[in-house]
Amino acid sequence: MLAMIVRHRDDSGMTATTDVKPQAAAQRQPYDRAEVPTALGLGPAAFQDPDVQRFLHQGYLVIDQAIDQDTVIALRSALDGVASRRPGQEIIHSLLEEDDRFATLLEVPAVMSRLTAILGTCMQLHSATARITTSGHPDQDWHRDGPWPMDPVGVPYGGIPAQINCGFYLDIEPEMGAFVCLPGSHRAPFRPPKGHAPFPDEIHLVPRPGQAVLFDGWLFHRGGANRSNGVRRTCLMCYQHAWMKSRERFDGPRVAQLRATGTARTRLLLGGVSSW
Ligand SMILES: O=C(O)CCC(=O)C(=O)O
């Protein structure tokens, strides 16, 4: 940290100097600069990437073979452990604190490369969540993942809440409830309707175990009803610009351990820069 000498005119009109103390500057910077990337994005090539273009246009992207089958099996078993500790609970928050095995979802290479191309390098986790639905669970209502208004052209500094969710569907079959979404709705300057009435253009995705579904948090979406006799198990890793507020506080012991042993990117993802 450099000390700074500032020259200015004092009350008598003479030139005076003020020494700006490094401690004062350090107090204003409660984070490690090494965690802040020096370049925001991947450059113009990212704009040409067909995956990026598809995502921008449709609001979602299916990534094949994002995780291998051993990982799928390990995650199923980890989620079964969570379900037995929390019987009947549909949404499990702070998933990384539930079991060490969920940490494999934080920086899946095939997901990170797309996220970096779309969202840039200054990324933070918003939340890691599981959703478990059992037989007879009804349709989820249409929603966006955040409450903020969307307006792609109405604000000079941009009105796009940059948040991307990544769903890992561990064992989904059509009767268990598809991931239902309305392509292109992530740029609609209005909210989704109440309820879950079908849109003519909605699509039903039934991702295979191992695939990942990236979707813009502002895409109109919902989980389908579980009309099977099985359990539908999903992990949702949600990422956003590191300067946006996260849902999670990242203050649990497992996350602290991941930060202590991880790379600068891991620390940034897990709230290393907690305030500016
Ligand atoms: O279960 C799904 O397919 C989607 C879940 C979801 O969007 C949510 O819980 O917010």
The ligand as an ORCA input file, in Angstrom:
! r2SCAN-3c Opt
* xyz 0 1
  O     -37.110    -27.381     -9.489
  C     -36.943    -26.734    -10.501
  O     -36.876    -27.239    -11.629
  C     -36.801    -25.233    -10.428
  C     -36.700    -24.747     -9.014
  C     -36.742    -23.284     -8.895
  O     -36.750    -22.558     -9.836
  C     -36.750    -22.682     -7.570
  O     -36.898    -23.402     -6.558
  O     -36.643    -21.434     -7.489
*
